[in-house]
């Protein structure tokens, strides 16, 4: 099997995902994604006619984010028309999936140069009625809902915390640490090498820094926040009065959920884009590139759709088995902080050293632009492996439908 190498990566800063408040919220997603594609081209002297494919992640492929965002973003970036593009959706796992698919085509010997990544304009997803996807719990999905009654991710987070005995204090402690680590990383320039400033059509820089973090967050402040998902859980989802609590009780009768997650222990709603340049050994030599890492192994796992967020642990176990490695062989982990309970459960289940996971903060502090987050995490991991002169890292994240992709990379 051929090797798939990571040559370079970059990302935009993450802007607050709210129209009228976020610096990126007025941009078209094609224009936002074009910034990272241009940056990769210019930083690596890519002859874009040699790019075999641009594999792009986007969870909400409707309206402005529809019509094959990957292809349209490449054209917007001025890539040669011979650089093809495709767009994938594995919900929150889309950004890892694009990298895994790209690496697989290179390993199979079918492609030589692939750019993987993604973009998500959460400001648009949340504000534009025409961009709101059909929910999996809607009454018109009767057959699926009867088979797998799926509910809001936030309610799933609270249900998992209840089942696992994870307290509100524990989730808030993790959130405080995420903010502290992100602030430390930002102040010390750990993200500087990957960040690409974003400009408007007139060339004016609209964002060149992370917009979402709240380093002033305190335990007292978090303790005063009202749980976000209890009212949602009790609100009817269709005309017959069915609530999300009713749905989860179909799968887990009698479960009395302790609602603990709130805005301070949930991932931030942001806009952002990221891209990773991967190449075969042949392309590396032909272009005079110096690879930074190689893809060691990839995996996908499905778990309970009803609880939705529990697949990262089995995904990590599966990708380690594929690589012939153990947890002790992994120097750093990135596990998306969709909700605080996700990395907290991961740490507890696998007995992970807390100083090896999400060492520069996570989505609670920095935000979660759904289709881009996986590529961001892979790039963040690679930068930190280099900074610390470490060897291997593992990335995984939960995704709607009860899934998790995973990947292990190794510096070269």
N, C-alpha and C positions, 0 to 999 in steps of 0.2 A: 504494500500500500504506500502511495506517495505521501510525503509530508505536506501539511498545510501550515504556512508560516504567517504570523501577524507581523506586518511591516510597520504599520503606523496606525494611529487612531486620533480622533479629535471629537469635540462636542461643543455645542453652544452652552452658554450659561443657562440656567433654568429661571424663567420669568414667572412671576405669579400668574396663575391661570384664571384670570378674571378680567373680563372686558371693562375698560375704564380704570383699571388699577395696575395690570401687568404691562411691562414694557414691550413684550412680544405679542400681546394679544391682538393687535391690529394687522399683523403680518399674515400673508397667505402661507399655509404649511409648505408649499413648494418652495417659496422663497427662503423660509427658515432652513429647510433641509439643504438647500443649495449652498448655504454658507459652509457646511462641513464638507460637502463634496468638492467645492472649489479649494478649500484649505488642503485637503488630502492631495488633490492634483498639484497644487503649487508647491507644497512641502516636499513632494516626492518626484517631481518632474514626470508625472504620469502622462503618457501618450494615451489619451482617453479612447482612441479607436481600438486599443488593445485590451480594454476592460471587457471581459466576457459577460459580466452581469452585475447589476446593482440590485441586491436583494434587500428589500426594505420592509420594516415592520410598522404597522399602524393598526391599532385595535378598533378604531371607529372609522371604517372605510365608507363614509357617506358624505354627500354634498361636497364641500371643498376638499375633504380628505379621501374622496372616492376617485374612481377612474385611474387606477394604477399609479399611486403617488410616487412609487419608486422610479418608474420610467419618466414621469413628468418632472420630477425633481432633478433627474440627471439632465434632461433637456434644458430646464431652467438654469442649471449650473453651467451650461455651455459645453457639455460633454458631446463628443462626436456621436452622430446618430447611430453608429455601429455599436455603441455601448448600450446593451439591452437593459431592461429593468422589470422587476416583478415586485408585488406587494403581498405580504403574508400577515395572517392574524392568528396568533395564539394568545389573545387577550394580553395580560401583563407579561407573558413570556415571549412576546413577539421578538423583542430585541436580541435575546439569546438564540432564539430559533433561527433568525436570519444568519447569524454567525455560524451556527451548527450546519445549516443547509449549505452555506457557502464553502465551509471547510470540507464538507462531505463531497461536493462536486470536484474540489481540487484533489482530495485524497483518492477519488475514483479515477483520476486522470482525465476527466472530461473538460475541466477548465483550468486556466493558469492564473488569471487575475480576477478577483472578485472583491467588490466592495459591499459590505453588509452593514446594516444599521437600522435607523428608523426615526420617526418623528411623530409627535402627538401634540396637537393644540388643545389642551384641556380647557382653555378659556372658551374655545369654540364648542367643544363637546357639551359643556355645561350651560352655555347661554343660548345656543341656537336651536329652536324647536325642531328644525328639519334635520339636525344632526344627531338627535337622540335615537339610539338604537332600540329595537324591540327588546324588551326585557325577557329573560328566560322564565320569569315567574308569571308573565301575563297569562290571562285566562284563555287566550286563543292558542296557546301552546299546550292544550289539555293533555295530549298523550304523553309528552315529555314530562310535564309537571306531575302527572300521576306516577310516572316511573321514577323520576328523580326530582323531587320538589326542591328546587334551588332558590336560594334567597340572597339578600344583600350581603356583600362581603363583610361589611362592618358587623352585621349580626352574627355571621359565621365566626368572626374574630372573638366576639363575646362568648359565643357558645363553646368554642375551643378552650378559652380561658377558664370557663366554668367547669368543663369536663376535666381539664388538666390541673385544676387547682392553682392557676396562676393569678395572683392578686393584682388589684389596681396599683398598689405600691410598686410591685415588680415591673409592671409595664411603664410606669412613670419614671422609675429609676433608669430603665433602658432609654427612654426618650430624652431625659436630661443628658445622659452620656452621649447620645447621638448628637445633640446640639453642641456639647462641649468639644467633641472630636471634630465635628465639621468646622467649628469656629477656629480651632487650632490649625487645621489643615489649610483653611483659607488664609489666615494671618501669616502662615509660614510659606505660602506660595506652592503648596503641594499640587494644586490643580492647574497651575499656570501654563505648563507645557501642553496641556490638552485643550484649553479653552480657546474658542474662536469668537471674537467680538461679532456682534450682529448689527448690521446697518440697515437703514431704510432705503427706499428706492433712490433717494437723493444722495446716498453715501454717508449720511449722518449716523454715527454710532448711537444705537438705542439701548444696548445693554452689553456690558463687558465684565460683569461680575454676577455672582449668584444673588438672586433677588429674594429668595424665600426664607433663608435661615433666620432664626430668632435666638441669638446667643444670650439674650437677656432672660430667657425662660428660667423660671425657678420652680422648685418643688411646691412652694406655697401657691404659686399661680396655677400649676397643673391641678393641684388638689381642689381648687375652686371651680374647675370646669365641670359642666353638666355632661353626663354621658350622651353621646350623639345618636345612638341607634335604638333606644327604647321606644320612642314615639314612632319611629319608622316601622319597627317591628309590629306595633299594634294597629297600624293604619291599614284599612282594607286595600287590597290590591286588585279587586274586581267587584263586579256588581252584586255578587252573592255574599259579600261581606268577608270573604276569606282574607286573613291577614298573613303576614310572613311568619308570625308565631305559629299559626295553624299549620303552615307548610312544614316548618322544621319539626313540629310535633308529629307529623306523619312519619317522618324518618326516625325521630328520637322521642317516642312518647314519654311524657312526664318530665322532660328536661326543663328545669326552672333556671332560665338564664340570668346570670349576674351581669348586668350591663356596666362595663367599665371603660371601654374605649371612647375617646373624645378627640377633638381636633389636635390636641397636643401629643397624642399617642397613635395617630394615624398618619399615613403618608400625605405629603403636601400636594395640592392640586397645582400643577405647573405646566408651562409650555417648554418644549426643548427638542433637540435633535442631536444625533450622534452617528458616527460612521467609523468603520474599521476596514483598513486595506489588508487583504490577505492574498498570498501568492504561493505558487508552486516553486520548487527549487529551480526549475527552468526559468520561470519569470523573474525570480530573484537575481539570478546570474545575468539574464539578458538586460535587466534594467539597472544593474549595479547597486541594488538595494541591500541593506544590512538588516536581516530579520531580527525582531526583538523577542519573539516567542514562537513556540509551536503549539498546535492543538494536540493534546495528549489523548483525550477521550471525550465523548459526548453521550448524553442519555436523555430519554424522555420517560416520564412516569405519569400514570393516572392514579387518582385516589378518590376518596368520597366526594362526589359533586355536591352533596348536601352540606358538607363542612367546608369544602372548596379550598382551604388554605393549608392543608396538611401534607401536601406532596413533596415539599423540599427535602425532608429527611429521607424518604425512600429514594428520591432522585439522587441525592448525594451518595447513598449506599450503592446504588446501581452504577453510577459513573466511576466510583472508586473500584468496584469489582471489574468493570470493563478495562480499566487502566492497569489492573493488577497492583493497586496501591492500597494503603491503609490511611486512616485519618492522621496518623503520625507523619505521613509523607507529605502532608499539605501544610504549607507555611502560613498561608493567609486564606480567609474565606470572605466572600461577599454574599450575603443573603438579603434579598430586598426587604426593606422595612415597610411592607404594605400596611401592616398594623404591628404594634409592638409585640403582640403575642407570637408572631411568626418567627422572628429570630430568637425570641426567648425560649420557645419550645424547641427550636433547633439546637440551641446551646445545651438545654437540659437533656434532651433525648440522646445526643451524641457526646455529651460531656466535653464540649468544646471550651478551650481556654478563651475567656472573654477578650483577652488582649490580642487574639488572632482573627477576630471577626468584625467586619465593618469598622476598621480601625480609623477611618477618616469620616465617620458619620455615615448616615444613610438617608433614606427617603423621608423619614420623619423630619429631619432637619433641612434636607436639600430639595425634596420634592420628587415626584414620580410621574414623568411624562411617559405614559404607558408603553407606547410602541418603541420608545428610544431607551428605556431604562436598562434593559439587558445589555445593550452595547456600551452604555455608560459604565455599568458595573465592571464589565470586562476590561475596559480601558483604565478605570480607576485602579483595579487590581494590578494590572501590568505596571503602571507607573509606580505603585507602592512596592511591588516586588523589586523593581530596579532601584528605588530609593534606598531600600533596606538591604540590598544585595542578597535577596532570597531567591528560591528556585521555583516553587510550584504554588498555584492557587486554584481554588474551586469557586465557581459562581453558580448559584441557583436561585430560583424565585418561584413563588406560588403564582398560579394563573387561574382565572375563572374556569368553571367546569371541573375543578378538582385536579389540575395538572401542574407539573413542574418540569421544565427543561433544566439541564445542568451541563457544565463544561469544566474541564480541567485544562489549564494552560501551564507551560513550562518555559522559562527563559532560556534563550540560546545565546 
